[in-house]
Amino acid sequence: MSKLDELIAEFCPHGVEYKTIGEVCELSAGGDVPKNNYSKELTKDYTIPIYSNGVGVNALYGYTNIVKISEPCVTIAARGTIGYCELRRDPFYPIVRLICAIPKKSLQVDFLKYVIETINFQVPTTGIPQLTVPMVSKYKIPLPPLPVQQEIVRILDNFTELTAELTAELTAELTARRKQYEYYRDLLLTFGNNPDIKWMTLGEIGPVCMCKRIMKAETSPVGDVPFFKIGTFGKEPDAFISQEKYDEYRKAFSFPKKGDILISAAGTIGRTVIYDGKPAYYQDSNIVWIDNDESKVLNKYLYYCYAMKPWSISTGGTIARLYNDNISKAKIPVPPLEEQERIVAILDRFDALCNDLTSGIPAEIEARQKQYEYYRDKLLSFKEVTA
């Protein structure tokens, strides 16, 4: 029998009371920013943090010299990430969109935080979705004796700590692998004064191409062929064109070949995607490619050269971007084809390893989070004592 089982058998063998949050907590809503006592940065005069409804560090709004909440409490986001909660032990000042719950003596603040995590707060679907103090006050939560609360907190704290350690280890491993990959990529693509290496501009390798312009009226939220813009490039499309328009423009105007390296010329400048040959259309001037001859320069070799950002970016206008001239004038080293193949083979292996880690880490973290939520919910499920 575990220690928790022993405590439950001793203190609440027949179940526990359920009370509303309003019965066991002092609830209050945040107010306006203290305009005359506020600083965006931490100073010697303003040291009290101001919190809003953001997640993690994004909740910090600024600093003040006014304490509104001085006791340990749980904050609950009333808008945006509705229901997101944080445990605040030190004095702070809450502003709008934040509800504060200070537990009474029968309730441990750490336990309250874990319980609130399990609540699926429901808000009206009309108007601006938001929680209010009266809404929060009506939710019922279990209230086991304090020794039971403390043991549950100890178990969940340990689980949370182990999950955080694993996440840090996995993230550090991915960071190390990426640095290793970048080191070897830079090493392999740095040839110094090697006489066998020819330096060429991208314009010499091939012309800069783009798709024929598609007008907004020719797109729709649903349709036959995905239309990618700089915001959706390499992601999920949110616009489509008709199959008829796609067939017409693909035959009559520039269109990438399977394997060509598409380049974002605006937005996330220099982001690249290898065209997979599937039906898709791309925003003119913002998504471009070099129409190169693979008997001289491999597409995949270009892909790795592009990662080195060989071009200069025009910043003189209102929006930074890559113009065709920036791309055409960029120089890259072009070794013999056999050497290109060798470099690509090595970097492909590193790239595959990094991609495996990149996809594997979120999956592992998500699995741990689900495991945590399962045990948390199980630990916080009690038989209710009836009168």
C-alpha positions as CSV (number, residue, x, y, z in Angstrom):
1,M,0.0,0.0,0.0
2,S,1.4,3.4,-1.0
3,K,1.7,6.3,1.5
4,L,-1.2,8.0,-0.3
5,D,-3.4,5.0,0.1
6,E,-2.5,4.9,3.8
7,L,-3.4,8.5,4.3
8,I,-6.7,8.1,2.4
9,A,-7.5,5.1,4.6
10,E,-6.7,7.0,7.7
11,F,-8.3,10.4,7.0
12,C,-11.0,9.9,4.4
13,P,-11.9,6.2,3.9
14,H,-15.5,7.0,2.9
15,G,-14.7,9.8,0.5
16,V,-14.2,13.6,0.6
17,E,-16.2,16.7,0.6
18,Y,-16.6,18.7,-2.6
19,K,-16.9,22.5,-2.2
20,T,-17.3,25.3,-4.7
21,I,-14.2,27.4,-5.4
22,G,-16.1,30.3,-4.0
23,E,-16.5,28.5,-0.7
24,V,-12.8,27.7,-0.3
25,C,-11.1,30.6,-1.9
26,E,-11.1,34.4,-1.9
27,L,-11.7,35.4,-5.5
28,S,-10.9,38.7,-7.2
29,A,-10.4,40.1,-10.7
30,G,-7.5,42.1,-11.9
31,G,-7.8,45.8,-12.4
32,D,-6.3,48.5,-14.7
33,V,-2.6,49.1,-15.0
34,P,-1.4,51.6,-12.3
35,K,-0.6,54.4,-14.7
36,N,1.3,56.6,-12.4
37,N,3.2,53.8,-10.7
38,Y,4.3,51.6,-13.6
39,S,7.5,50.7,-15.5
40,K,7.9,48.3,-18.4
41,E,11.4,47.4,-17.0
42,L,12.5,46.4,-13.5
43,T,13.9,49.4,-11.6
44,K,14.9,50.1,-8.0
45,D,11.6,51.9,-7.5
46,Y,9.4,49.4,-9.4
47,T,10.0,45.8,-8.3
48,I,6.5,44.3,-8.0
49,P,5.6,42.3,-11.1
50,I,2.4,43.1,-12.9
51,Y,0.8,40.0,-14.4
52,S,-1.8,39.6,-17.1
53,N,-3.3,36.5,-18.9
54,G,-0.2,35.4,-20.9
55,V,1.4,32.0,-20.7
56,G,4.7,31.8,-18.8
57,V,7.0,34.7,-19.3
58,N,4.5,36.3,-21.6
59,A,2.3,37.0,-18.6
60,L,4.7,39.6,-17.2
61,Y,3.3,43.0,-18.2
62,G,5.7,45.2,-16.3
63,Y,6.5,46.4,-12.8
64,T,5.0,48.7,-10.1
65,N,5.5,49.6,-6.5
66,I,1.9,48.6,-5.5
67,V,1.1,45.2,-4.0
68,K,-2.4,44.1,-4.7
69,I,-2.0,40.4,-3.9
70,S,0.4,39.6,-1.1
71,E,-0.5,36.0,-0.3
72,P,0.3,32.8,-2.4
73,C,-2.5,32.3,-4.9
74,V,-3.5,30.7,-8.2
75,T,-4.1,33.0,-11.1
76,I,-6.6,32.0,-13.8
77,A,-6.6,33.5,-17.3
78,A,-10.1,35.0,-17.9
79,R,-9.5,35.7,-21.7
80,G,-7.3,34.4,-24.4
81,T,-5.9,31.1,-23.0
82,I,-9.0,30.8,-20.8
83,G,-8.4,28.6,-17.8
84,Y,-4.6,28.7,-18.0
85,C,-3.4,28.8,-14.4
86,E,-0.2,29.7,-12.6
87,L,0.9,29.5,-9.0
88,R,2.1,32.8,-7.7
89,R,3.9,32.8,-4.3
90,D,5.4,36.3,-4.2
91,P,3.5,39.6,-4.0
92,F,2.3,40.9,-7.4
93,Y,-0.3,43.2,-9.1
94,P,-2.9,41.5,-11.4
95,I,-4.5,43.4,-14.2
96,V,-7.6,42.8,-16.3
97,R,-8.0,39.3,-17.9
98,L,-6.7,37.7,-14.8
99,I,-8.6,36.1,-11.8
100,C,-6.9,35.4,-8.5
101,A,-7.9,32.6,-6.2
102,I,-6.4,32.8,-2.6
103,P,-7.2,29.5,-0.8
104,K,-8.5,29.4,2.8
105,K,-6.9,27.4,5.6
106,S,-8.5,24.1,4.6
107,L,-6.9,24.2,1.1
108,Q,-3.2,24.1,0.2
109,V,-2.3,26.5,-2.7
110,D,-0.2,23.9,-4.6
111,F,-3.1,21.5,-4.4
112,L,-5.5,24.2,-5.6
113,K,-3.3,24.8,-8.7
114,Y,-3.3,21.1,-9.6
115,V,-7.1,20.9,-9.2
116,I,-7.7,24.0,-11.3
117,E,-5.6,22.5,-14.1
118,T,-8.2,19.7,-14.4
119,I,-11.2,22.0,-14.9
120,N,-12.6,22.6,-18.3
121,F,-14.0,26.1,-17.9
122,Q,-17.1,26.8,-20.0
123,V,-17.7,30.3,-21.2
124,P,-20.6,31.9,-23.2
125,T,-20.2,31.6,-27.0
126,T,-21.7,35.0,-27.7
127,G,-19.7,38.1,-27.4
128,I,-16.1,38.0,-26.2
129,P,-15.4,34.7,-24.6
130,Q,-14.3,35.3,-21.0
131,L,-14.4,34.0,-17.5
132,T,-15.7,36.0,-14.6
133,V,-15.4,35.7,-10.8
134,P,-19.0,34.5,-10.4
135,M,-18.4,31.8,-13.1
136,V,-15.2,30.5,-11.4
137,S,-16.8,30.6,-8.0
138,K,-19.5,28.0,-8.9
139,Y,-17.1,25.1,-9.9
140,K,-16.8,22.4,-7.4
141,I,-13.5,20.8,-6.4
142,P,-12.6,18.0,-4.0
143,L,-11.4,19.0,-0.5
144,P,-9.5,16.1,1.0
145,P,-7.8,16.5,4.4
146,L,-4.5,18.5,4.3
147,P,-2.2,15.5,4.8
148,V,-3.8,13.9,1.7
149,Q,-3.4,17.2,-0.3
150,Q,0.2,17.4,0.7
151,E,1.0,13.9,-0.5
152,I,-0.7,14.4,-3.8
153,V,1.3,17.7,-4.3
154,R,4.5,15.8,-3.5
155,I,3.7,13.1,-6.1
156,L,2.7,15.6,-8.8
157,D,5.7,17.9,-8.1
158,N,8.1,15.0,-8.5
159,F,6.4,14.0,-11.8
160,T,6.5,17.5,-13.1
161,E,10.2,17.8,-12.1
162,L,11.1,14.6,-13.9
163,T,9.2,15.7,-17.0
164,A,11.0,19.1,-17.0
165,E,14.4,17.3,-16.7
166,L,13.6,15.0,-19.6
167,T,12.5,17.9,-21.7
168,A,15.7,19.8,-20.9
169,E,17.8,16.7,-21.8
170,L,16.0,16.2,-25.1
171,T,16.2,19.8,-26.0
172,A,19.9,19.9,-25.2
173,E,20.5,16.9,-27.4
174,L,18.7,18.4,-30.3
175,T,20.6,21.7,-29.8
176,A,23.9,19.8,-29.8
177,R,23.0,17.8,-32.9
178,R,22.0,21.0,-34.8
179,K,25.3,22.7,-33.8
180,Q,27.2,19.6,-34.9
181,Y,25.3,19.6,-38.2
182,E,25.9,23.3,-38.8
183,Y,29.6,22.9,-38.0
184,Y,30.1,20.1,-40.6
185,R,27.9,21.9,-43.1
186,D,30.0,25.0,-42.9
187,L,33.2,23.0,-43.0
188,L,32.1,21.0,-46.0
189,L,31.0,24.1,-47.9
190,T,34.1,26.2,-47.1
191,F,36.8,25.5,-49.7
192,G,39.3,28.3,-49.2
193,N,41.6,28.7,-52.2
194,N,41.1,25.2,-53.5
195,P,41.9,25.5,-57.3
196,D,39.4,22.7,-58.1
197,I,36.5,24.8,-56.9
198,K,34.7,27.3,-59.1
199,W,32.9,30.2,-57.6
200,M,29.7,31.1,-59.5
201,T,26.9,33.5,-59.0
202,L,23.5,32.0,-58.8
203,G,22.6,34.0,-61.9
204,E,25.3,32.0,-63.7
205,I,23.9,28.8,-62.5
206,G,20.4,29.6,-63.7
207,P,17.8,32.3,-64.0
208,V,15.6,33.3,-61.1
209,C,12.0,32.1,-61.9
210,M,8.6,32.6,-60.4
211,C,5.0,31.6,-61.1
212,K,2.6,33.8,-63.0
213,R,0.8,36.2,-60.7
214,I,-2.5,35.0,-59.3
215,M,-5.0,37.6,-58.3
216,K,-6.8,37.3,-55.0
217,A,-10.1,37.0,-56.8
218,E,-8.8,33.9,-58.5
219,T,-8.3,32.1,-55.1
220,S,-10.8,30.7,-52.6
221,P,-10.7,29.1,-49.1
222,V,-11.4,25.7,-50.7
223,G,-10.6,24.4,-54.1
224,D,-8.6,22.0,-56.3
225,V,-5.0,23.1,-56.1
226,P,-3.2,24.6,-53.0
227,F,-1.9,28.2,-53.5
228,F,1.0,29.0,-51.2
229,K,1.9,32.5,-50.0
230,I,4.8,33.6,-47.8
231,G,2.7,33.0,-44.7
232,T,1.8,29.4,-45.6
233,F,5.0,28.5,-47.5
234,G,6.1,25.1,-46.2
235,K,3.0,24.9,-44.0
236,E,-0.7,24.2,-44.6
237,P,-2.4,26.2,-47.4
238,D,-5.3,28.5,-46.6
239,A,-6.1,29.3,-50.3
240,F,-6.7,27.4,-53.5
241,I,-7.0,27.8,-57.2
242,S,-9.0,25.9,-59.7
243,Q,-7.6,22.9,-61.6
244,E,-8.3,24.7,-64.9
245,K,-6.3,27.8,-63.9
246,Y,-3.5,25.6,-62.6
247,D,-3.3,23.6,-65.8
248,E,-3.4,26.8,-67.9
249,Y,-0.7,28.7,-66.0
250,R,1.6,25.7,-65.6
251,K,1.8,25.1,-69.3
252,A,2.1,28.8,-70.4
253,F,4.4,30.2,-67.7
254,S,7.4,29.4,-65.4
255,F,6.8,26.5,-63.1
256,P,9.2,24.6,-60.9
257,K,10.4,21.1,-61.7
258,K,10.3,18.3,-59.1
259,G,13.3,18.8,-56.8
260,D,13.7,22.5,-57.5
261,I,14.5,24.6,-54.3
262,L,11.8,27.2,-53.6
263,I,13.0,30.3,-51.8
264,S,11.0,32.7,-49.7
265,A,11.9,36.2,-50.8
266,A,9.9,38.0,-48.2
267,G,8.5,37.3,-44.7
268,T,10.8,34.5,-43.4
269,I,13.5,35.5,-45.9
270,G,15.6,32.6,-47.2
271,R,13.4,29.8,-46.0
272,T,13.6,26.9,-48.5
273,V,11.3,24.1,-49.5
274,I,12.1,21.3,-51.9
275,Y,9.3,21.1,-54.5
276,D,7.8,17.6,-54.3
277,G,6.2,17.7,-57.8
278,K,2.6,17.6,-56.4
279,P,0.0,20.0,-57.7
280,A,0.6,23.4,-56.0
281,Y,1.0,27.0,-57.0
282,Y,3.2,29.7,-55.5
283,Q,2.8,33.4,-55.0
284,D,4.8,35.4,-57.6
285,S,7.9,37.4,-56.6
286,N,7.6,36.3,-53.0
287,I,8.4,32.6,-53.7
288,V,11.1,32.0,-56.4
289,W,13.6,29.4,-57.5
290,I,16.7,29.0,-59.7
291,D,16.2,27.0,-62.9
292,N,19.5,25.2,-62.7
293,D,21.0,22.4,-64.8
294,E,21.5,19.4,-62.5
295,S,24.2,18.0,-64.7
296,K,26.3,20.9,-63.4
297,V,24.8,21.8,-60.0
298,L,22.6,19.5,-58.0
299,N,19.4,20.8,-56.5
300,K,20.2,19.3,-53.1
301,Y,23.6,20.9,-53.2
302,L,21.9,24.3,-53.8
303,Y,19.6,23.5,-50.9
304,Y,22.5,23.2,-48.5
305,C,24.3,26.3,-50.0
306,Y,21.1,28.3,-49.4
307,A,21.2,27.4,-45.7
308,M,24.5,29.5,-45.6
309,K,22.4,32.6,-46.7
310,P,24.8,33.6,-49.5
311,W,22.8,36.6,-50.5
312,S,22.4,40.2,-49.2
313,I,18.9,41.3,-48.2
314,S,17.5,44.7,-49.4
315,T,16.4,46.7,-46.4
316,G,16.1,50.2,-47.9
317,G,12.3,50.0,-48.4
318,T,9.5,49.7,-45.9
319,I,9.8,45.8,-46.0
320,A,13.0,43.8,-46.1
321,R,13.1,41.3,-49.0
322,L,15.2,39.4,-51.5
323,Y,15.0,40.8,-54.9
324,N,15.9,38.8,-58.0
325,D,19.1,40.8,-58.3
326,N,20.1,39.9,-54.7
327,I,19.8,36.3,-55.5
328,S,21.4,36.4,-59.0
329,K,24.5,38.2,-57.6
330,A,25.0,35.8,-54.6
331,K,28.1,33.6,-55.0
332,I,28.5,30.0,-54.0
333,P,31.4,27.4,-54.4
334,V,30.7,24.8,-57.1
335,P,32.9,21.7,-56.8
336,P,32.9,18.9,-59.4
337,L,29.6,16.9,-59.5
338,E,31.2,13.9,-57.6
339,E,32.2,16.1,-54.7
340,Q,28.7,17.7,-54.7
341,E,27.2,14.2,-54.4
342,R,29.6,13.3,-51.5
343,I,28.7,16.5,-49.6
344,V,25.0,16.0,-50.1
345,A,25.2,12.4,-48.9
346,I,26.9,13.5,-45.6
347,L,24.6,16.4,-45.0
348,D,21.5,14.3,-45.8
349,R,22.5,11.9,-43.0
350,F,22.9,14.8,-40.5
351,D,19.7,16.4,-41.7
352,A,17.8,13.1,-41.2
353,L,19.1,12.8,-37.7
354,C,18.1,16.3,-36.8
355,N,14.7,15.9,-38.3
356,D,14.1,12.6,-36.4
357,L,15.0,14.4,-33.2
358,T,12.9,17.5,-34.1
359,S,9.8,15.3,-34.7
360,G,10.6,12.9,-31.9
361,I,11.1,15.4,-29.1
362,P,7.6,17.0,-29.3
363,A,6.0,13.6,-29.6
364,E,7.9,12.4,-26.5
365,I,7.0,15.6,-24.6
366,E,3.4,15.2,-25.6
367,A,3.3,11.6,-24.4
368,R,4.8,12.7,-21.0
369,Q,2.2,15.4,-20.7
370,K,-0.6,13.0,-21.4
371,Q,0.9,10.6,-18.9
372,Y,1.1,13.4,-16.3
373,E,-2.5,14.5,-17.0
374,Y,-3.7,10.9,-16.6
375,Y,-2.1,10.4,-13.2
376,R,-3.0,13.9,-12.1
377,D,-6.7,13.4,-12.9
378,K,-6.6,9.9,-11.3
379,L,-5.0,11.3,-8.1
380,L,-7.6,14.1,-7.9
381,S,-10.7,11.9,-8.4
382,F,-12.3,11.2,-5.1
383,K,-15.5,9.6,-4.0
384,E,-17.8,12.4,-2.8
385,V,-19.1,12.2,0.7
386,T,-22.9,12.6,0.7
387,A,-24.7,14.1,3.6
